[in-house]
Amino acid sequence: MEKTDPRQTILIVDDSPENIDVLNTLLKPSYRIKATTSGEQGLRLATSWPVPDLILLDVMMPDLDGYEVCRRLKDDPATRKIPVIFITTQGTIEDEYKGFERGCVDYITKPVSPPIVKSRVATQLALFDQNRALENKVARRTKEIYFTQDIMILGLATLAEYRDNETGGHIMRTKNYIRLLGRYMSDRSINGSLRLDRETVDLLEKSAPLHDIGKVGVRDSILQKPGKLTPEEFKEMKIHTICGYEALSRPLEILGLDIEDSFLNYAREISLSHHEKWDGTGYPQGLKGKEIPFSARLMAIADVYDALISKRVYKPPFPHAKAVDIIEQEAGAHFDPDVATAFLAIEKDFREVALQYADHEEERQALKS
């Protein structure tokens, strides 16, 4: 059977070669046929090319019965969406209920009626095609939405950085740092009381570029000052955390949207609280310990590490080892000690990200030293 055959594929699993011959004769003129007399082999054929569009499955088989085969098919992400029609001599209401409970889409009793087999196979294949087309359309639209979100996020973040001494590399570095920290802690159940799955880590990574969006509310003379800020200037600089939170909150309040567990909720947390310190000496609220949102505790290390290894008008880039030492010394004071421990375990990965997205040759040389 050539790979160019455009016909849909049907897998027949029946321990009787005679039953397979009957079904093959009925269906082969219109469909590609794969067949086996073994439930175990049927499971293997269900994941081999050509992947079946429909499975006709006998119930009573010696190695694995059809119910068990169907259960395994539905438990496997690679095969769970393939429609299964049971073909069996057991046609009681209880038998049919058991089959539907296992995940089959239809039930045909033996001896089979050729018109019924052809009609039900065609119907289920048409439904399968419609569902697959709808899923593909939803997937494309979802991808477009996420792509649009990413463009807007990076656009807003870049707009804020145009007014600062920082550069575009800062956005890419910090979002990658957040991903590294989040995945490391998620995989090891660090900070176990926190629900930190991969989806949450992805949302944290997506929201990270907006951490300094509030800088649009700070004067250029302060943002771009080459020397140390005066107490009055530093007081004004601190408001960027509140400006960012309000800028991300106001549209949501106007629209009346619930954003729990969304990237915008994490973006608001990070924007407001990424300058808070574990010992309570940070700003703007002076939060302490686990009062600080976990998202902001991650960003605190990501932001400080990046500031240390980056070139600024008021300082040269620090070597990677010096930045690591500073963060280690500040564990339990500036930084959540669990997050600092995670950072120390993967600091070489931070260095690789910093090298990949370095803005200046001077920074690359400092990272290599």
N, C-alpha and C positions, 0 to 999 in steps of 0.2 A: 504494500500500500504506500503510495508516494506521499511525501509531505505536502505536495501541492493540492491534494484532494480537498476540495472546499466543504465537503459534507460534514455534518455534525457526527460526533462519535458516541456510540452506545456501548457500554460495558455490560456483558451478560455474565452473571455468576450463578451457576447451577450445577449441582453434583451429577446431574443426568445429561450425558452427551446427547441423548435423543431430544430432550427439551431444548438444549442449545441449538440443535439442528433446526428444530421447528421455528424458533425465534429468529435465527439467522436467515432462514429462507424468507420469512415475512419481511424482515427489516433491511436486509443487505442491499436491495435495489435503491433504497433512499438514504441509507446511513452507512458510515464506517462502523465496523463491528470489531470489538475485542471480546474475547470470551475465555472463561476458565471454569473448571469444575471444583476449584478450591477457594474457600473463603480467605485463607492467608494470601494466596496468589492474587485474589481479587483486590485486596488492600494494596498490594504492590502495583498492580496494573492501574489502580485509580490515581496514582501519582506519577505514572510514566507517560511519555509522549506516545500518541496523542492523548492528552488528558480528556477523560470522558465528559460529555455534556449531560449524560443521563446514565443511571445504573439500574439495570433490571436484576433483582436480587432474590434468589430462592431463600426460603426460610429454613427448611430442614436440610442441613448439610452435616457431614460426619466430623469435619475438623473444627470449624467455627460455624455456628448457626447464623442465619441471616440477621437476627436481632443483634448479636454481638458485633458482626461485621458493620452493621449500620451504626451502632453506638460508637465504634472506633472511627468510622468515617466522619461522624458529626463532632467528635472530640478533636479531630485534626484540623487546624486552620486551613491547611492546603486543600482539604476535600469537603469541608463541612457544608459548603454551598451547593454541591452537586446534588440534584434531585434524585431520590431513590424511590423506585416503585417495587414493592414486594410482589412476587409471583409465586403462589403457593396453593396447595390443596386445602390448607387450613383457612376456612372462610367464615368462621363464627364472628359474632360481634366482639367477643373478648379478644380474638386473634387480631382483628383489625385495630382495635383500641391499642393493643400492645405495640403493633407496628407503628401507628401514628405517634405513640408516646416515644418511640425510639427515634423518630424524625423522618419517617417516610412521607412522601407526598401523595401516594396512591396505592391501591391494593387490587391486584387482579388474581382471580382464582383460576386454578387449573381444573379441567383442560381449558386452555385459553381459546378465546374467540378471536380469530384474525382481525375482524373489523374493530373490535374493542381495543385490542393491543395497539393497532396502528393509530386509532383515534386518541387514546390516552397518552401514548408516547408523543404524538405530535403536539397535543395540548400542553404537556409539561415542558417540552422543549421550547415552545413558543413563550410560555411564562418565564422560563429560565432566561431566554434571550432578552425579554422585556426587562426583567429585574437587573440583568447584567448591564444593559444599556443605561438604565436609570442610575445604577450605582456609579457607572463611569461618568455620567453627566454630573452627578452630585460631587464626585471626586474632583472633576475639572473645576467646577464652580468653587468648591472649597479651596482648592489650590490657588485660584485667582484671588479669592478673598484674603488668604494668608499672604500672598505676594503683595497685594495692595497694602495690607497692614504693615508689612516689612518696609515697603517704600516710604510710607508715611512716617513710621518710627525713625528710620534712618534720616529722612529729610528733616524732621523736627530736631533730632539730635545734632545733625550737622549745622542747622541754623543757630543753635545755641553755641556750638564750638566756634563758629565764625566770629563770635564776639569775645572769644577767650584766647589765651595763648596756646591752648591745646589743639590737637590736630585730629584728622579723621582716623588715624591709626588707633587713637585712644578708644574709640567706639568699638572697633573690631577686637581689640585686645581685651577690654573689660568684659564684653559679652562672652568671649571664649574662656576667660578666667572663671566666670560664674558657672559655665557649663562644666568645666573641669571639677570645681569644688562640689557642685551639686551632685554630679554623677558619682564621684568618689564617696561622698557621704551617704548617698542613697544606696549604693551597692553594699555598703558595710553597716547599714542601719545605725549610723552615728546620729546622735540626738534622736533616739528612738521614739520619743513621744510625738515627733513631728511627722505628718504625712508628707513624705518626700519621695514620690514616685517619678518615673521618667517624664510623665506628662507635666508634672509640676516643675521639674528642672527645665523643660523646654519653655515653659511660660516665663520662668525667671530669666532665662537667656534672652528671650524676646524682649522683655521689659527693661533689661539692663541699660541699653543705650539712652534711655530717657532719664537717667539718674541726675543729670545736671541741667535739665531743661529749664529749671528756674533761673538760670544765669541770664536769661533774656531780661530779667527785671533788675539787674545790677548795672551800675554805670560803667562805661568803658574805661574811665580813668582808674577804676579800681580793678577791674578784670585784667587789664593790660599793664598794670603797674609793675615795673621791673624790680622794685625793691620790696622791703617788708611793709605790710600794711600797718597803719596807725590803729589804735584801739577803736576809733570811730569808724574807720574804713572797714575793719574786720567785722564790726557790728553790722554794717550794711551788707557785707559779703554773706553773712550768715542767713540773710533773708532768702537766699536763693533756694533753700530747702523748702521754705513755706510757699514761695512763689511757684515752685514746681508742683507741689502737692495741690495747690489751689487751681493751677492751670489744668491739671489732669482731672480734678474733681468737678469743676464748675460745669463743663459740658454734660457730664453724666447726670448731674443734679437737674439740669434743664430738661434733659430727655427722659428723666425718671428711670434710668437703667440700673439694674441690679448687677454688680460686677464681681460678686464673690467668686473666687477661684478663677478669675480672668487675668490676663497679662496686665491689664490696666490697673487692677487692684494692687498687684505686685509693684508696678511702676510707681504708683502713689506711695506705697510703703518705702520703696528704695529712695525716691526723690526726697521724702521728708526726713528719713531717719538714717541715711548712710553716713552721717557725721556724728551719730551718737556713739558713745564709748561704753564698753562693758562695765567700767567702774563708775559710770554715771556722770563723768565730767564733760561729756560731749554736748552737742546742740542739735536742734533748737529746744528740745523738751527736757534734756537732762535725764533721759531714760537710762535704766541700769539693768544689766544682766539680761534675763529673758523677757524683760519688758520690751526690749528692742525687737522688732519683727525679724524673723530669721532671714528673710530676703535682704534686709539692710545689713545684717551681720556678715553675710557673704560679700555684699558689695563693699563694705568697709575695707576688707582685706584686698579685694580686687582693685579698688580705687587707690588705696595707699601704695600698694606694690607698684602700680603703674606710674603713679606720681614720682616714686623714688627712682625708677629706672629710666624715666623720660627726661629729655633735655627741656629746660625752661629758661626764660630770659634771666631769671635770678639764680640759676644753679645749673651745673653740669649733670649729666645722667650718672646715677650711682651704679657701681658694679652689682651684678645679680647677688653675689654672696653678701654684700653689705645690706641690700634690701631684705634678704632672708633673715639676717641677724637682727635687724631692727624689728621685724614682725615677730620673731621668736621672743625677743625681749619684752614686747608689748602684749604677749598673750596673757589674758587675765586682767589686763589693765585697759588697753585700748580695744583689744579684740576678744571675741568669744574664744575661750581656750580650745573648745572642740573644733571650731573652724580653723583656728591657727594650727592645731595638730594635723588636720587634713591638708592644709597648705604645705606644711613642712614635708609631708609624705609625698607630695606631687610637685614640689617646687621646680624640679627639672622640666616638667611639662609646662609650667608657667614661663620658664625661660624660653622654651621652644616657640611658644605663642608670641612672646615679646620679640624674638628674632624674626619671626615670619612677618609681623606687621610693624616692624620698626620704621620710624619716620626719618631717622637721620643715621648716617654712617657712624657718627660719634656714639650713638646709642648701641649700635651693633657691636662696636669695639668694646664698650663698657660691659655689655652682657657676656662677651667672650673672655673677658679678663678674669 
